């Protein structure tokens, strides 16, 4: 059986789908999975070993250049490639009009959420098989339940496994006890103040841990530079392609981040991960697992650095205990 998964973005949403893929790999070893993802996140989708082909889409770019001939040629090339595979089923795991549009290009039966369950109810009009999955559930559980309904098995929600490891790329090794500080995020209201990042870095150095930070644009570079200036022990990783950062992230002993894709990736790796949530709800999209924790801002809109580091201490100790038990 050949199944195409459509979940084009964002990075965190793609990562949240990995446990569903892992469930299906265990329950239905007869299935071959392919994926449609935005070109920026194609490398992330390919991290799961069950994914055979990742088709790159560029809906964000195409929408800005609808009169450009290259746009139509790329879209036509995608449609031709999808139809040539003769899929048995398409699972639209996103539930948006844009994902439903991509799913239709494969000319195979489409499974997805029903109208009350889909993020954009109108998307359900394009599906051949519609399933009810509460929108009050965490994104990971929602996707796991959708896959189980679409593929005929009951996911074991007592266990959680993303099925992925960090990519094997040639990168400079980080020192032991390195801590990635993932300060960058697409929304201003998700950003932890630079003063709090500096204080967190200071507390980490007190514990003989080494802060590590990187950047993607000039504004983020300013944040990183402020941390480095205040805490010189901080390692500054140059601006790099996403998959190189993903490989470096896998070397960390601990990750502290905001509600952003790389934080979710660290959690999927099984790293001790503390996520700082200032405005969004961790109950719907926060990191899950025994070595992750989400701290939500109080009425004053703040998450204190001391609270973050205390939680980090707990998770690092928990991970060390688990490793010792496994080794013994």
URNOR-V88445 format. One line per field, one symbol per residue. psi: psi as a letter, one per 30 degrees, with the letter a starting at -180 (. if undefined). burial: b if it has 16 or more other ideal C-beta (glycine too) atoms within 10 Angstrom, else e. A space follows every 10 residues. Layout:
BEGIN
psi: ???
burial: ???
END
This chain:
BEGIN
psi: kkkkkjjela eeeeeffeee eeeeeeeiff kkklkklkef geeeeffkff kekjkklhee eeffhfgkee eeeeeeeeee eeeffhkfkk jjgehleeee eeefffhlkk kalleffkej efefffkfkk kkjkfflkee eeeeeeeeef ghljkjfflj kfgllkkilj lkklllhkjk jifklfkeff kkkeeeeeee eeeeefghlj kklalfleee eeeeeeeeee iffkkjklkl lefeeeeeef fkfkkklail eeeeeeeefg kkkkkjjeel jfffglkllf glkkkkkafg gljkeeeeee eeeeeeeeee eeeeeee.
burial: ebbbbbbbbb bbbbbbbbbb bbbbbebbee bbbbbbbbbb bbbbbbbbeb beebbbbbbe ebeeeeeeee beebbeebee ebeebebebb bbbbbbebbb bbbbbbebeb bbbeeebbee eebbebbeeb bebeeeebbb bbbbbbbbbb beeebeeeeb ebbbebbeee beebeeebbb bbbbbeeeeb bbebebbbbb bbbbbeeebb bbbbbeeeeb bebbeebbee beebbebeee ebbbbbbbbb bbbbbbbbbb bbbbbbbbbb bbbbbbbbeb ebeebbbbbe bbbbbeeeee eebebeebbe bbbebbeebe eeeeeeee
END
